[in-house]
Amino acid sequence: MRVLVLNCGSSSVKFAVIDTKTQESISSGLVENIGVDGHVKAKGPEGKIDFNFDCPTHAEAVAEVQKFLGEQKLIDSIEAIGHRVVHGGKYIKSEKVTQEVIDYIRSITLFAPLHEPAHATGMECAMKFFPKLPQVAVFDTAFHQTMPRKAFLYGIPYKFYEQDAIRRYGFHGTSHRFVTGEACKILGKKPEETCLITAHLGNGSSCSAILNGKCADTTMGFTPLDGLIMGTRSGSIDPAILFFISKKYGYDIDRLDKMVNKESGLLGLSGLSNDMRTLSQAASEGNVGAQIAIETFCYKLAREIGGIAMALPRIDALVFTGGIGENSFLVRKTVMENLALLGYQIDDERNMKSGKESGHIISKDGTPTAMVVATNEELLIALDTEAMA
Protein backbone atom coordinates (compact mmCIF):
# COMPACT_ATOMS: atom_id res chain seq x y z
CA MET A 1 0.00 0.00 0.00
CA ARG A 2 1.10 3.54 -0.70
CA VAL A 3 0.43 5.82 2.25
CA LEU A 4 0.72 9.60 2.42
CA VAL A 5 2.10 10.48 5.86
CA LEU A 6 1.30 14.02 7.04
CA ASN A 7 2.91 15.71 10.01
CA CYS A 8 1.19 19.07 10.53
CA GLY A 9 3.11 21.26 12.96
CA SER A 10 2.34 24.70 14.29
CA SER A 11 3.77 26.40 11.19
CA SER A 12 4.70 23.54 8.87
CA VAL A 13 3.50 20.44 7.06
CA LYS A 14 6.00 17.62 6.60
CA PHE A 15 4.98 14.81 4.27
CA ALA A 16 6.18 11.55 2.78
CA VAL A 17 4.72 8.90 0.49
CA ILE A 18 5.67 5.49 1.86
CA ASP A 19 5.36 2.17 0.04
CA THR A 20 4.61 -0.25 2.88
CA LYS A 21 5.58 -3.27 0.77
CA THR A 22 9.12 -2.08 0.04
CA GLN A 23 9.19 0.16 3.16
CA GLU A 24 10.74 2.91 1.04
CA SER A 25 9.94 6.61 0.76
CA ILE A 26 8.88 7.45 -2.80
CA SER A 27 8.46 11.17 -2.22
CA SER A 28 8.94 13.58 0.67
CA GLY A 29 8.95 17.25 1.45
CA LEU A 30 8.27 20.12 3.79
CA VAL A 31 6.05 23.20 3.65
CA GLU A 32 7.27 25.66 6.26
CA ASN A 33 6.72 29.23 7.45
CA ILE A 34 2.93 28.86 7.21
CA GLY A 35 1.30 32.19 8.05
CA VAL A 36 4.41 34.20 7.19
CA ASP A 37 6.04 33.58 3.82
CA GLY A 38 5.45 29.97 2.85
CA HIS A 39 8.30 27.89 1.52
CA VAL A 40 8.06 24.40 0.00
CA LYS A 41 10.90 22.01 -0.63
CA ALA A 42 10.12 18.53 -1.92
CA LYS A 43 11.37 15.69 -4.08
CA GLY A 44 9.77 12.82 -5.96
CA PRO A 45 10.28 10.49 -8.92
CA GLU A 46 9.66 13.31 -11.41
CA GLY A 47 12.02 15.83 -9.83
CA LYS A 48 12.39 18.46 -7.11
CA ILE A 49 10.81 21.79 -6.17
CA ASP A 50 12.08 24.58 -3.94
CA PHE A 51 10.27 27.93 -3.88
CA ASN A 52 8.37 30.48 -1.79
CA PHE A 53 4.62 31.00 -2.11
CA ASP A 54 1.71 32.70 -0.37
CA CYS A 55 0.66 30.32 2.42
CA PRO A 56 -1.50 32.00 5.08
CA THR A 57 -2.95 28.74 6.52
CA HIS A 58 -2.49 24.97 6.61
CA ALA A 59 -5.15 24.69 3.89
CA GLU A 60 -2.82 26.26 1.33
CA ALA A 61 0.02 24.03 2.55
CA VAL A 62 -1.96 20.79 2.12
CA ALA A 63 -3.21 22.04 -1.25
CA GLU A 64 0.42 22.55 -2.32
CA VAL A 65 1.22 19.00 -1.21
CA GLN A 66 -1.69 17.69 -3.30
CA LYS A 67 -0.54 19.71 -6.29
CA PHE A 68 3.03 18.45 -5.99
CA LEU A 69 1.93 14.82 -5.71
CA GLY A 70 -0.18 15.31 -8.82
CA GLU A 71 2.82 16.69 -10.69
CA GLN A 72 4.85 13.69 -9.52
CA LYS A 73 2.13 11.36 -10.91
CA LEU A 74 1.59 9.86 -7.47
CA ILE A 75 -1.82 11.16 -6.52
CA ASP A 76 -3.78 8.26 -7.99
CA SER A 77 -1.55 5.63 -6.37
CA ILE A 78 -2.06 6.87 -2.80
CA GLU A 79 -4.46 4.58 -0.95
CA ALA A 80 -4.58 6.08 2.57
CA ILE A 81 -3.32 8.95 4.73
CA GLY A 82 -1.62 8.67 8.11
CA HIS A 83 -1.39 11.65 10.46
CA ARG A 84 1.20 12.15 13.19
CA VAL A 85 -0.43 13.62 16.32
CA VAL A 86 1.70 14.82 19.23
CA HIS A 87 -0.87 14.36 22.02
CA GLY A 88 -3.52 11.66 22.00
CA GLY A 89 -4.99 12.34 25.44
CA LYS A 90 -7.30 9.39 26.17
CA TYR A 91 -6.36 7.42 23.05
CA ILE A 92 -4.17 4.39 23.74
CA LYS A 93 -3.76 3.31 20.10
CA SER A 94 -3.99 4.69 16.59
CA GLU A 95 -7.50 5.64 15.48
CA LYS A 96 -9.34 6.14 12.21
CA VAL A 97 -9.91 9.84 11.62
CA THR A 98 -13.51 10.89 12.19
CA GLN A 99 -15.08 14.20 13.12
CA GLU A 100 -15.31 12.89 16.68
CA VAL A 101 -11.55 12.28 16.78
CA ILE A 102 -10.85 15.74 15.31
CA ASP A 103 -13.17 17.39 17.84
CA TYR A 104 -11.46 15.57 20.70
CA ILE A 105 -8.00 16.66 19.50
CA ARG A 106 -9.24 20.27 19.50
CA SER A 107 -10.68 19.79 23.00
CA ILE A 108 -7.23 18.99 24.45
CA THR A 109 -5.51 22.00 22.89
CA LEU A 110 -4.19 23.05 26.31
CA PHE A 111 -2.17 19.81 26.45
CA ALA A 112 -0.13 20.84 23.38
CA PRO A 113 -1.26 24.33 22.31
CA LEU A 114 1.18 24.69 19.40
CA HIS A 115 0.46 21.29 17.89
CA GLU A 116 -3.10 20.09 18.52
CA PRO A 117 -4.91 22.84 16.55
CA ALA A 118 -2.52 22.28 13.63
CA HIS A 119 -3.14 18.52 13.70
CA ALA A 120 -6.91 18.98 13.69
CA THR A 121 -6.80 21.56 10.91
CA GLY A 122 -4.46 19.36 8.89
CA MET A 123 -6.87 16.44 9.15
CA GLU A 124 -9.80 18.56 8.05
CA CYS A 125 -7.82 19.87 5.08
CA ALA A 126 -6.71 16.36 4.12
CA MET A 127 -10.33 15.13 4.27
CA LYS A 128 -11.29 18.00 1.96
CA PHE A 129 -8.50 17.48 -0.57
CA PHE A 130 -8.49 13.65 -0.40
CA PRO A 131 -12.16 12.89 0.40
CA LYS A 132 -12.16 9.28 -0.79
CA LEU A 133 -9.11 8.11 1.15
CA PRO A 134 -9.25 6.46 4.60
CA GLN A 135 -7.26 8.40 7.19
CA VAL A 136 -5.63 7.31 10.46
CA ALA A 137 -4.30 9.31 13.41
CA VAL A 138 -1.13 7.95 15.05
CA PHE A 139 -0.43 9.44 18.48
CA ASP A 140 3.00 10.11 20.00
CA THR A 141 1.57 9.49 23.47
CA ALA A 142 -0.21 6.19 22.77
CA PHE A 143 2.77 3.86 23.29
CA HIS A 144 3.30 5.18 26.82
CA GLN A 145 -0.25 4.56 28.03
CA THR A 146 0.77 1.16 29.40
CA MET A 147 2.70 2.86 32.21
CA PRO A 148 1.41 1.88 35.66
CA ARG A 149 -0.25 4.48 37.85
CA LYS A 150 2.80 4.76 40.11
CA ALA A 151 4.85 5.85 37.09
CA PHE A 152 2.46 8.34 35.50
CA LEU A 153 1.15 10.22 38.54
CA TYR A 154 2.65 13.49 39.81
CA GLY A 155 2.94 14.39 43.48
CA ILE A 156 0.22 17.05 43.34
CA PRO A 157 -3.36 16.84 44.66
CA TYR A 158 -5.01 13.78 43.11
CA LYS A 159 -8.05 15.85 42.10
CA PHE A 160 -6.05 17.40 39.25
CA TYR A 161 -5.62 13.96 37.73
CA GLU A 162 -9.28 13.10 38.23
CA GLN A 163 -10.64 16.42 36.97
CA ASP A 164 -8.07 17.58 34.44
CA ALA A 165 -6.17 14.40 33.48
CA ILE A 166 -2.87 15.93 34.59
CA ARG A 167 -0.41 13.03 34.48
CA ARG A 168 2.75 11.87 32.75
CA TYR A 169 1.88 11.10 29.13
CA GLY A 170 5.27 10.70 27.47
CA PHE A 171 6.12 11.55 23.86
CA HIS A 172 8.22 10.25 20.96
CA GLY A 173 6.12 7.11 21.38
CA THR A 174 6.11 6.32 17.67
CA SER A 175 9.91 6.34 17.64
CA HIS A 176 10.23 4.33 20.85
CA ARG A 177 7.78 1.74 19.51
CA PHE A 178 9.58 1.47 16.16
CA VAL A 179 13.06 1.00 17.60
CA THR A 180 11.72 -1.46 20.17
CA GLY A 181 10.51 -3.66 17.33
CA GLU A 182 13.75 -3.28 15.40
CA ALA A 183 15.93 -3.97 18.45
CA CYS A 184 13.99 -7.15 19.21
CA LYS A 185 14.59 -8.36 15.65
CA ILE A 186 18.32 -7.64 15.96
CA LEU A 187 18.51 -9.43 19.31
CA GLY A 188 16.48 -12.37 17.99
CA LYS A 189 13.96 -11.95 20.79
CA LYS A 190 10.19 -11.67 20.95
CA PRO A 191 9.00 -8.25 22.18
CA GLU A 192 6.95 -9.87 24.95
CA GLU A 193 10.16 -11.41 26.29
CA THR A 194 12.41 -8.37 25.99
CA CYS A 195 13.42 -5.54 28.34
CA LEU A 196 15.02 -2.45 26.81
CA ILE A 197 15.91 1.14 27.53
CA THR A 198 15.40 3.25 24.43
CA ALA A 199 17.00 6.69 24.17
CA HIS A 200 15.54 8.95 21.47
CA LEU A 201 18.01 11.82 21.33
CA GLY A 202 17.57 14.89 19.15
CA ASN A 203 16.49 18.49 19.53
CA GLY A 204 13.76 16.85 21.61
CA SER A 205 14.93 13.90 23.71
CA SER A 206 13.41 11.21 25.88
CA CYS A 207 14.16 7.77 27.32
CA SER A 208 11.75 4.90 27.90
CA ALA A 209 11.91 1.69 29.89
CA ILE A 210 10.37 -1.11 27.81
CA LEU A 211 9.08 -4.09 29.81
CA ASN A 212 8.16 -7.11 27.67
CA GLY A 213 7.60 -4.88 24.65
CA LYS A 214 5.49 -2.28 26.48
CA CYS A 215 6.35 1.06 28.03
CA ALA A 216 6.80 0.86 31.79
CA ASP A 217 8.20 4.36 32.31
CA THR A 218 9.41 7.35 30.31
CA THR A 219 11.13 10.66 30.96
CA MET A 220 8.80 13.13 29.25
CA GLY A 221 5.70 14.08 31.20
CA PHE A 222 2.52 16.12 30.89
CA THR A 223 4.27 18.00 28.09
CA PRO A 224 7.46 17.41 26.04
CA LEU A 225 9.26 19.88 28.31
CA ASP A 226 9.81 17.37 31.10
CA GLY A 227 12.72 14.98 31.49
CA LEU A 228 16.07 15.23 29.71
CA ILE A 229 18.00 18.37 28.79
CA MET A 230 17.20 19.04 25.12
CA GLY A 231 18.19 21.40 22.32
CA THR A 232 16.43 24.48 23.69
CA ARG A 233 14.24 22.93 26.44
CA SER A 234 15.36 22.84 30.04
CA GLY A 235 14.02 19.40 30.88
CA SER A 236 13.11 18.72 34.51
CA ILE A 237 13.95 21.56 36.90
CA ASP A 238 12.94 22.59 40.41
CA PRO A 239 9.70 24.58 39.83
CA ALA A 240 10.78 27.00 42.55
CA ILE A 241 13.45 28.24 40.13
CA LEU A 242 10.65 29.76 38.05
CA PHE A 243 9.16 31.44 41.13
CA PHE A 244 12.59 32.90 41.97
CA ILE A 245 13.24 34.21 38.44
CA SER A 246 9.74 35.64 38.23
CA LYS A 247 10.13 37.53 41.49
CA LYS A 248 13.67 38.77 40.90
CA TYR A 249 13.49 39.61 37.18
CA GLY A 250 9.77 40.23 36.71
CA TYR A 251 9.24 37.40 34.19
CA ASP A 252 5.55 36.71 33.57
CA ILE A 253 4.15 33.30 32.54
CA ASP A 254 4.74 33.87 28.83
CA ARG A 255 8.33 34.98 29.40
CA LEU A 256 9.05 31.98 31.61
CA ASP A 257 7.49 29.70 29.00
CA LYS A 258 9.77 31.13 26.33
CA MET A 259 12.80 30.74 28.56
CA VAL A 260 12.35 27.07 29.42
CA ASN A 261 11.19 26.05 25.94
CA LYS A 262 13.26 28.22 23.59
CA GLU A 263 16.27 29.57 25.48
CA SER A 264 17.41 26.72 27.71
CA GLY A 265 18.87 23.24 27.22
CA LEU A 266 22.03 22.91 25.15
CA LEU A 267 21.58 26.45 23.81
CA GLY A 268 21.20 28.00 27.24
CA LEU A 269 24.05 26.06 28.83
CA SER A 270 26.51 26.65 26.01
CA GLY A 271 25.49 30.17 25.02
CA LEU A 272 26.41 29.00 21.54
CA SER A 273 24.06 26.54 19.83
CA ASN A 274 21.39 23.89 20.28
CA ASP A 275 23.04 21.71 17.61
CA MET A 276 25.14 18.86 18.99
CA ARG A 277 27.33 18.84 15.87
CA THR A 278 28.27 22.49 16.38
CA LEU A 279 28.85 21.94 20.09
CA SER A 280 31.00 18.84 19.57
CA GLN A 281 33.25 20.72 17.16
CA ALA A 282 33.45 23.73 19.47
CA ALA A 283 34.17 21.52 22.48
CA SER A 284 37.07 19.86 20.65
CA GLU A 285 38.48 23.33 20.02
CA GLY A 286 38.34 24.22 23.70
CA ASN A 287 35.04 26.11 23.93
CA VAL A 288 34.16 25.88 27.61
CA GLY A 289 30.44 26.58 27.13
CA ALA A 290 30.16 23.73 24.64
CA GLN A 291 32.03 21.40 26.99
CA ILE A 292 29.72 22.31 29.87
CA ALA A 293 26.61 21.70 27.74
CA ILE A 294 27.76 18.29 26.49
CA GLU A 295 28.96 16.96 29.83
CA THR A 296 25.76 18.10 31.57
CA PHE A 297 23.54 16.67 28.82
CA CYS A 298 25.32 13.30 28.98
CA TYR A 299 25.40 13.10 32.78
CA LYS A 300 21.72 13.94 33.18
CA LEU A 301 20.88 11.44 30.42
CA ALA A 302 22.84 8.69 32.20
CA ARG A 303 21.15 9.55 35.48
CA GLU A 304 17.70 9.29 33.91
CA ILE A 305 18.63 5.96 32.29
CA GLY A 306 19.71 4.67 35.69
CA GLY A 307 16.47 5.91 37.19
CA ILE A 308 14.01 4.36 34.74
CA ALA A 309 16.04 1.13 34.79
CA MET A 310 14.35 0.51 38.13
CA ALA A 311 11.15 -0.27 36.20
CA LEU A 312 12.82 -3.35 34.68
CA PRO A 313 13.99 -6.72 36.05
CA ARG A 314 16.94 -6.61 33.64
CA ILE A 315 18.20 -4.67 30.60
CA ASP A 316 18.60 -6.73 27.43
CA ALA A 317 19.89 -3.70 25.54
CA LEU A 318 20.35 0.06 25.74
CA VAL A 319 19.22 1.46 22.40
CA PHE A 320 20.35 4.84 21.02
CA THR A 321 18.27 6.47 18.28
CA GLY A 322 17.30 9.90 16.90
CA GLY A 323 19.55 12.47 15.27
CA ILE A 324 22.01 12.66 18.18
CA GLY A 325 21.64 9.06 19.26
CA GLU A 326 22.37 7.73 15.78
CA ASN A 327 25.18 10.12 14.87
CA SER A 328 27.07 11.39 17.91
CA PHE A 329 29.78 8.93 18.90
CA LEU A 330 30.88 11.44 21.56
CA VAL A 331 27.49 11.48 23.30
CA ARG A 332 27.17 7.68 23.23
CA LYS A 333 30.70 7.23 24.60
CA THR A 334 30.24 9.80 27.37
CA VAL A 335 26.84 8.44 28.41
CA MET A 336 28.14 4.88 28.63
CA GLU A 337 31.16 6.00 30.65
CA ASN A 338 28.68 7.58 33.08
CA LEU A 339 26.86 4.23 33.23
CA ALA A 340 29.91 2.25 34.34
CA LEU A 341 28.08 1.24 37.52
CA LEU A 342 25.69 -0.78 35.36
CA GLY A 343 28.63 -2.46 33.63
CA TYR A 344 28.48 -0.67 30.27
CA GLN A 345 31.71 -0.51 28.30
CA ILE A 346 32.03 1.13 24.90
CA ASP A 347 33.90 -0.44 21.99
CA ASP A 348 35.49 2.64 20.45
CA GLU A 349 35.87 1.18 16.97
CA ARG A 350 32.28 -0.05 16.84
CA ASN A 351 31.04 3.24 18.26
CA MET A 352 32.94 5.36 15.72
CA LYS A 353 31.13 3.43 12.98
CA SER A 354 27.76 3.69 14.78
CA GLY A 355 27.55 -0.10 14.92
CA LYS A 356 27.20 -0.36 11.14
CA GLU A 357 29.81 -3.12 10.89
CA SER A 358 28.99 -4.92 14.13
CA GLY A 359 25.29 -5.73 13.87
CA HIS A 360 24.30 -2.41 15.47
CA ILE A 361 26.25 -3.25 18.65
CA ILE A 362 28.62 -0.60 20.08
CA SER A 363 29.45 -2.23 23.43
CA LYS A 364 32.37 -4.53 24.13
CA ASP A 365 31.78 -8.26 23.90
CA GLY A 366 30.93 -9.77 27.25
CA THR A 367 29.51 -6.51 28.65
CA PRO A 368 25.88 -5.26 28.77
CA THR A 369 24.59 -4.67 25.25
CA ALA A 370 24.33 -1.16 23.83
CA MET A 371 23.29 -0.58 20.24
CA VAL A 372 22.38 2.03 17.65
CA VAL A 373 19.08 1.62 15.79
CA ALA A 374 17.86 4.15 13.23
CA THR A 375 14.33 5.33 13.85
CA ASN A 376 11.69 5.65 11.14
CA GLU A 377 8.53 7.22 12.51
CA GLU A 378 7.06 7.82 9.04
CA LEU A 379 7.28 4.11 8.22
CA LEU A 380 5.55 3.12 11.45
CA ILE A 381 2.78 5.65 10.81
CA ALA A 382 2.36 4.19 7.31
CA LEU A 383 2.24 0.63 8.66
CA ASP A 384 -0.34 1.58 11.31
CA THR A 385 -2.38 3.29 8.62
CA GLU A 386 -2.23 0.24 6.36
CA ALA A 387 -3.38 -2.00 9.22
CA MET A 388 -6.42 0.17 9.95
CA ALA A 389 -7.37 1.44 6.48
N, C-alpha and C positions, 0 to 999 in steps of 0.2 A: 504494500500500500504506500502511496505517496501522501505524506502529511505536511501541511503548512503549519509550522510552529511559529506562534506570535508571542512576543514578550513586550507588552505595552508598559513602558515606564512613565514616570511623571512628565517627561518632555521628550520621549523617544519611542520608537517602535523598532525592535529588533526582530528579524524574521529569518527562517530557513525552511527549505523544502527538503524533507528527509525521505529517502526510500527505505522503508523498514525491512525490506527483503535483503538488500545489500548493506544496510545500515550506513549509507553514505549520504552526504549533503550534496544535493544537486544544484542548489542555488541558495544564496544567503545575502543579507544586507542589513543596513541600518538607516532609519530615518531619524534624524536628531534635530535638536533646537526647535521643537514644536512650540508654536506660540511666539517665536522670535523671528528667526530667519531660517526657515527649514533647509536642511541639507540631507540629501540622500546619496548613499554610496552602496552599490550592490554589484553582484556578479552572478552569472548564470551560463548555461551552455552556449548562448548566442552572443555573449560579450559582457561588458561592464558599463556602469554608469556612475557618474560622480558630478553632482551639480546642486546648486541652491534653487529653492523655489518657495513660493508663498504657501506657508503651512500654518495657519492659525490654530487648528485643532487636530485631534487624533483622526478625525474623519478624513481630512485631506491626506494624512500620512498613510492610512490603510488604503485609500483610493490609489495612491502612488504605488503601493506594493502590488495591488491588483493590476495596475497598468503595466508595471515592470514584468510581472509574471506572464502577462499576455504577450508582451514583446519577446519574451524568452520561450514562447510556445509551450508553456507549462500549465497554464490555467486549466485546461481541460483534463489534465492528468491528475490533478489534486483531488483526493477522495475524502479528506477530512481535515479539520483544523484543531490543533491543540494549543491551549493558552496557558502560559505560565502565570500563576497568581502567587504573590508574596505571602499573603495571610489568608488562611482558610477558615479561621475561627472554629466553628463546630465541626467542620468537615474533616473526616479521618481518612478519606481516600479521594481519588480523582472522581469527578462528577461530570455527567453530561450537562452542557450549558443550556439552561432554560431561563425564562424570565425570573423565576423564583430564585435561582442561583445568583443571577445578576443583582436582583434586589437585595439579597442577603449580603453580597459583597459590598454594596453601597452602604448597608446598614452598619458595617463594622469599619467605616472609614477612619474612626479615631484610632483604631489599632495600627493602621499604616496609612496615615493621611496623604502621603505623597504618591502612594502606589495604588491603593484600592480604587479610587475614582477612575484612574487611568485604565486599570484592568477592566472595570465594568463598561466604560465607554468603548474600549477596544473590542470587547465582545459584541456590543450592540452594533458597532460599525462593521465588524466581520459578518454578522448575521445579515446585515443589509447588503453588503457587497458580494457575499457568498451564500445566498439564501437556501440553496439546496444541499449544502454540505453539513454533515453532522459535526458538532463541535464539543470539545471536552476541556474542562478546567482542571489543571494539575497544580496542586497547592504545595508551596515550600514547607508549610507547617505540618502537613498530613503525616509524614513519616515519623514525626516525634510524638504523635498522640498516643503511643503505646507506653510512654513514661508513666511510672507509678505516681500516685498522689504525693508521696514523700519527696519525689524529685521535682514535681512541677509547681508545688505551692511556694509562696513567699511568706516570710514571717510578718505579715501585716494582718489586721483584723479579717477573720474568715469571711465576714459579710461581703467584702469587696470581690471575693471569688464567687460567692453565691449570686450576688446582684449584678456584677459587672464583668464576670469571667476574667478577672485579672489573675494571671497565672503565667508560668513559663511555657511558651509555645515552641520555641526553637525555630530556626530557619535553615536555609541551604539543604532542606530535606531531600530535594530531588537529587542533588549531588551526593549526599551521604548514602542514599538508597542505591544509586547507580554504582558507586565505588564499592559498596558492600557486596553487591552481586558479582562484580568483576574480581574482587579480592578472593571471594569464596571459590570462584572458578580457578584462579591461579593456585590457590592452596589445595585444590582438589577436595574441598569440603562442602557439605550441604549447609546452606544458610542457617537452618534450624539447629545446627550442631556447632556453630562458629561464634566466637567472641572476638570482637575487634574494637579498636579505637580508630576512628576516622578523623583526620584533620584536614578540613577544607580551608586552605590559606590563600587569601587574595586581598583585594582592597577591603573586602568584608571577609571575616574569618570566624570559624567556629569548629569545635570538636564535638564528637558524639561517641558515647559508649554503646556498642551494639551487642546485645545479649541474644544469642540464638537467632540472629537475623533481624531483630527488632530493636528499636531505640529504647535504651533504658535511662539515658540521661544525656543532656547536651548543654553547651555553654551559653548559647543565646537564650534570651528570655521572653518577656512580654513584647519586646521590640528587638530589632537587630542591633541595638546599641549595647546590649549586655554581653558580658563574657570577655573574650580576648581583646587585647589591643589590636586595632586595625589601621587601615590607611590613614583615615582622618577621624575615626571614632575612638573615644576614650576607652571603651570596654567598661568593665565593672569598676566603679569607684565608690568611696564612702559618700553617701548622699549629702552628708553634712558639709562636704567641700563646696557644694553648690550654694548652700545657705551662707557660708562664709564669704564666697566671692560676691554673692548678691548684696550682702550687707556692706562689704568693704568697698566694692567698685560700682555698686548701683546697677548691676546686670538684672534686667527683667527676665521673664520666662523665655521670651523669644531669643534674647541674646545668649542665655545659658544654653538653649537648645542648639543654636548655631555653634557655640563653642565646643560642646561635647560631640557633635555630629560632624562638623566641617573643619574644625581647627585643632583637633587633638590627635591622638594616636601617633603613628610614625611621623606625620607632619609636625605635630606639636612638639614632640620630644626632640626631633632633630633640628627643627627650625629651617629645614632645607627642602624636604620632599616627602610625599606619601608613597613613592615608588621604590620598592625594594631593590630594583636594579640600580637606580641612581644612588641609593644609600650604600649599597655594597661597594660600589666603585669609590664613593667618597670615603667610606670607612677604611678601605685599603690604602687610601692616600693620606690618612691621618686625620680626617675630619672627626672631631670629638663628638659633635652632635649626632652624626650618623652612627658612630660607634655606640653611643648611649641608647639610641633608638633601637638598634638591632639587638643589643644584649638584653634590653628590657623586654622587647617583644618575645625573644626566644625563651627567656627565663619564665615569664608569665605564662607562655604557652605550655612549657614543660610542667609548671605547677598545676595548671588546669588539667593536663593529661593525667597527672598523678592523682588528682582529685576525683575525676570521673571514673578512673580505673576501679574505684571502690564499688562501683555498681556491677562489677564483673567478677566471676569466680577465677578467671584466668584471662590472659590476653594472647590470642593466637597470632595476631599481627597488629602493628601500628602502621596505619596507611596514610601517606601524605598525598594530597591532591590539591587542585586549584592552581592558579597562576604562580604563586610563590611556592606552594608545596611541590609542584611538578618541576620547577625550574631553578630554585635556589639551593644549590648544594651547601652554601654557607649556613642557611637557616636550618636545614635538616641536620647538618653536623653539630651545630651549636645546641639544638634542642636535644639531640640524643646524648650529647655530653652531659647535659643537665639532668638526664634521666638515668644516669649511671646506677643509681640506687635500685632501679628496676632491672638492671643487668644489660641494658642496651649498649651495644658497641658498633660503631660505624665502620664499614669497609670503605676506605677513602676512594679506592679505584672504582668500585661499584657506584658509590655516591656521585662521583664526578661525572659519570655517564648516566645518571638518573635511573640506574637499574636496567637500562636498555639491553645490556649484554649479559644480564644475570637473572633473567626471569622476573624482573621487577624488584628483586631483593637488593637492599643497600646495606644490610647488617652483616656482620661477620658470621661465618658458619659456626654453629654451636652456641650462638647467643640468641636472645629473643628476636623474633622476626620483625623487621621494619621494611616497608616497601613503598614504591611510588606507583600510583595508578592514575592514569589520566581520566578526568571526569568528562562526561558528555551529557549534560542536562537536556539538550535539545533532542537527543536520541531517545532518552527515557520518556520525555513528554510525547514523542511520536509513537513510541511503543504502547504507552498507556492509552493514547488516543485510538490506535488501531484496535486494542483489546475491547474498547467500549463503543466504538463507532457502529 
